[in-house]
């Protein structure tokens, strides 16, 4: 019985002592920026790493028409990083949050799932969808909750 207890005591278990990595999905929308603010507060209080993730959409139709899709999504990512750095500078000295910015390519749901897996996220925070069609099809947030792999907080 002691041997079995020793085996279990060395097993890694995510989320038992509070989150170590809090992932927040951002896309520049107001709700995603509110989610980032909320997640940064969680990360600060939990002394966790805040992983800010932007999923760059892959638009095959736009690329086929010759639209500079990659350049546009790269510009969005750069703008998001600038906004986050600016917000971090405003609170410097008041409180500190460890954060990293990551970009993934694909659709938002699969990109966030990939990010959460690769970054070993303990919790995921996303903004509520602002698109009417998601009431029928289902939002990214609902799909993340249904995946049931991490605690998911949806910020209005």
Rosetta blueprint (number, residue, H / E / L):
1 X L
2 X H
3 X H
4 X H
5 X H
6 X H
7 X H
8 X H
9 X H
10 X L
11 X L
12 X L
13 X L
14 X L
15 X L
16 X L
17 X L
18 X L
19 X L
20 X L
21 X E
22 X E
23 X E
24 X E
25 X E
26 X L
27 X L
28 X L
29 X L
30 X H
31 X H
32 X H
33 X H
34 X H
35 X H
36 X H
37 X H
38 X H
39 X H
40 X H
41 X H
42 X H
43 X H
44 X H
45 X H
46 X H
47 X L
48 X L
49 X E
50 X E
51 X E
52 X E
53 X E
54 X E
55 X E
56 X E
57 X L
58 X L
59 X L
60 X H
61 X H
62 X H
63 X H
64 X H
65 X L
66 X L
67 X L
68 X L
69 X H
70 X H
71 X H
72 X H
73 X H
74 X H
75 X H
76 X H
77 X H
78 X H
79 X H
80 X H
81 X H
82 X H
83 X H
84 X H
85 X H
86 X H
87 X H
88 X H
89 X H
90 X H
91 X H
92 X L
93 X L
94 X L
95 X L
96 X L
97 X L
98 X L
99 X E
100 X E
101 X E
102 X E
103 X E
104 X E
105 X E
106 X L
107 X L
108 X H
109 X H
110 X H
111 X H
112 X H
113 X H
114 X H
115 X H
116 X H
117 X H
118 X H
119 X L
120 X L
121 X L
122 X L
123 X E
124 X E
125 X E
126 X E
127 X E
128 X L
129 X L
130 X L
131 X L
132 X L
133 X L
134 X H
135 X H
136 X H
137 X H
138 X L
139 X L
140 X H
141 X H
142 X H
143 X H
144 X H
145 X H
146 X H
147 X H
148 X L
149 X L
150 X L
151 X E
152 X E
153 X E
154 X E
155 X E
156 X L
